[in-house]
């Protein structure tokens, strides 16, 4: 009887605790602010050119493939190489390292910041209903930046790949949201 009472008390406390806690809410909606489906059937993500003199040669490839992966995982659209209803173009326009935390009494930075800036343009060439025309930005241009801080004692060449992966993760989600976030 005592064990049974302990279990009931534990269940009551657990229920009360879970009832008062707000758990994170995740959604698998198609994109944007409502459950409205992104129009069209195909998306074309063209190669993002590297226009920055400092970015590594792999940064364009990683960014392009990263955005293609996000499009495939977060939309129900087919990714195509030509004649897509959604056409996405872009370029890496800036890639720089800046000191952010100077050590006291010296001119040496304790931390550096790697920043990547990307310009993107998109256009939807398919047909839109009157309702969709109100909610969808069918063409546009944006510039998006992301940064990662790292310890200046680390050899940049040995950690650049890891830093670049984090930048690509941030940027691809931001780019997807700029294109498909719209007003919906």
N, C-alpha and C positions, 0 to 999 in steps of 0.2 A: 504494500500500500504506500510506503514512503517513497519507493522508487517511482511509482506512478505519479505521485504528487510532484516530485522533482521534474519529471518530464513535462508535465502540464505547465509548471511554472516556467521552465525553459522555453517552451513553445510560445507561451504568452509574451515573455520578454522579447523573444526573437521576432514575433509578429509585430509587436509594438515598435521595435527598433526599425524593422523594414518598412513599416507603414509611414514612419516619420522621416525616413531618408529618401532623398530624391536621387534616383539612379539615372545615369546618363541615358539619353534616348537616341537611338540610331535609326536612320531611315535609309531605305534603298530606293528612294524616289529617283526618277529619271534625270533630274538636274533642276537647278533653279530653286525658287521659293515655294512652289506649289507642286502638286502631283501631275501637272500638265506634262504630257510627253513632248520631248524635243521633236520638232517636225523633221521630215526627211527620212531616208533610209541609209544614206551613205555619208561618210566623212573622209575627207582627204587631208592628211597632215603632211605638208611638204617639208623638205629638209630645212632645218634652221641653220642658216649660214653663220659662220663665225666672223664678225667684223671687228672684233677686239684684237689688238695686237698681243695681248698677254695671255689670253685663254689657251688652254691646251688643245691639241688637235682632236682629242676625244670628247671635248665638251659638247660640240655640235651633235655628234652621234648620240651621246647619252641623253641630251635634252630632247632631241627628236624622238628617239625610241621611248623615252619616259613619257612624253605626251601621248604617243600612240597607245602605250599601255594603259594610261589613265582613261583615254577615250574608249578603249575596248572593255575595261572593267566597270566603268561608271555609266555607260550608255548602252542602248540595245542596237546601236547602229553598226553597219558593216564598214570596216576600214578599207578604203580603196586607194590605189596609187594614181588614178586619173579620173576625171569627170565626176568628182564627188559633188553631192548637193551642198555640203558644207565644205568650204575651201579654207584651210588655215595655213598661213605663211608666217614666217618670223625670222628673227636674227638675234644673235648675241651681240649687243652693242657696247657693253662695258664689262670688264673683268679686272678687278683691282684689289690690292692688299693695302690696308691702311692701319697704322698703329692706333690702338684705342685706350691703352692703359700704360702710361709712362711711369716707370719706377721712380720713387722719390730719390732725389740727389743724383740722378743720371739722366742721360738722354735715350735710354734703352726702353723699349716697350715690353711690358710683361705679357700683353696679349695683342694679337693682330686680328683684323676682320677681313675676311674674303667676301667680296660682294660681286654678284653677277646681275647684270641688267639685260632684259630681253624685251624686244619690241615684237608685237604680234598684230596681225591683221586677219580678219575673217570676213567671209561673205557666204550667205545662204542663197543659192540660185534656184531653189525649188519654189513651188506655189505655196502661198500662205492664205489662210482664211481671214476674214475680217477680225475675228477674235484673236488669232495668232499675231496679226499685224500690230495689235495693241500691246502685246506682251513680249514680243521677241525683238531683240536687236539683231536684225538680219545682216548687218555689216558694221564693222568698226575697227578701230585701231587703239591699242593700249600699250603702255610700257609698264613692266613689272620688274621689281628688284627683290632680291633675297640676299641674306648674308649669314655667315657662320663665323663665330669667333673661335680662335684657337690659341694655345700657348705658344708664344714666340720662341721658346726654347726648342720646340720641335722643328725638325727639318721639313720644310714645306714640301719638297719634292716627294718625301716618303708618305706624307699624309694627304696630299692633294686629291688623290682618288676618293678617299673617304669623305673629305670636305665637299668635293664635287657631287658625290652621290646625295648628300644632304641638301645641297643647293637645288639639285634637279628635283628631288622629292618636293621641296617647298614650291618651286617655280611651276612645276607641271600642274599641281593642284590649283594654284592661283590662276594660271592661264586657262585651265578648263572652266573655272568659275567665271572668269571674265567673259569667255565666249558663250557659255551655256547657262550662266546664272541669270542673265536677262532680268526682266521685270516680273517674271512669273514666280 
